[in-house]
């Protein structure tokens, strides 16, 4: 990162991804020219009212965003400064266009590092972006765990299409936003506006489709939207943390349509790819890292590209904001902090099994054994269910954690837990509390 301006762009991106579009545009996106003064972020507002709202409602999320981007905790001051302006919840067209540009500008094919773990997803994405819209791999379904580059590829496709076809109508949303918009339109009886937005798109991008599960009316609306676009040769790109066949509660008609296109997965990067990513990110941040430093980061962070980026961001922040040059000691401390906050999936799985074992007063070895006692079987089923919900691992990979159990066995275990939760509220609360315990840590 060359400047605080670049830091702020990433903070905006972080906030955009964790709050509703309306809230983001009304409050966070409209913050103008924040400054970094003597180790403190200064947020300026033109009215006392706006300053109070930002301070009372958004100080914690802004601190969280800065910490995520920089890897360090910063103080934030909120002040009133400048000529008062009328507060409004509506964005100008110029703001909308600028917001759209900033959302995709940092994600291109040029700065995506290709390796054996993502080669198919990258090649397919580039083909979709450069071919006639809707003519190849339609829909394109990209899946993989969080932090491996799904969103990067989705945004890179949008960026390429916008450069190639400036007049194309591109609609990007998350499954959560699609659901919320649909519910809002149903409440206000304004379904026509909703359908015009989505069904008139030249290209539709939907992130995290797995959250559509068991939302029947939303799935029906999406099914008809999907059909209209496909029949009109419009492009659809979808991301998920798992393949269509493993998305529980997904309408079978939608599942088969997803499977009619191309399904491409992204796996954790191998060490060569991790090394290339570190070198690329260091170059972008004007960091001079020794070969020893690069190799150390690549060896220590294996499962998540975002963790690699977070490490480089923190090193760059220490240098640009505080003048601290990177050393092996400082990098080791940064890695330690990131490993503490973002543990590998294998460690999370182990902790989940151990936690469930404690709940049912059995041993961890009992859960991963082939014992069929009722209490052990139930604990095993719950472990599989919680692992699936917390980590998003595929059924095959979950089975591998339990002695190589088959895909069908894991699915049956998960179905058993879901069925029991519908008739046993105490059991349901136990499962949900366990899930929450681990989601709050991640």
Buried (B, 14 or more C-beta within 10 A) or exposed (E): BEEBEBBBBBBBBBBBEEBEBEBBBBBBBBBEEBEBEEEEBBBBBBBEEBBEBBBEEBBEBBBBBBBBBBBBEBEBEBEBEEEEEEEEEEBEEEEEEEBBEBBBEBBBBEEBBBBEBBEBBBEBBBBBBEEEBBEBBBBBBBBBBBBBBBBBBBBBBBBBBBEEBEEBEBBBBBBEBBBBBBEEBBEEEEEEEBBEBBBEBBBBBBBBBBBBEEBEEBBBBBBEBBBBBBEEEBBBBBBBBBBBBBBBEBBEEBBEBBBEBBBBBBBBBEEEBBBBBBBBBBEBBEBEBEEEBBBBBBEBBBBBBBBBBBBBBBBBBBBBBEEEEBEEEBBBEBBEBBBEBBBBBEEBBBBBBEBBBEBBEBBBEBBBBEEEEEEBBBBBBBBBBBBBBBBBBBBEBBBEBBEEBEBEBBBEBBEBBBEBBEEEEEBBEBBEEBBEBBEEEE
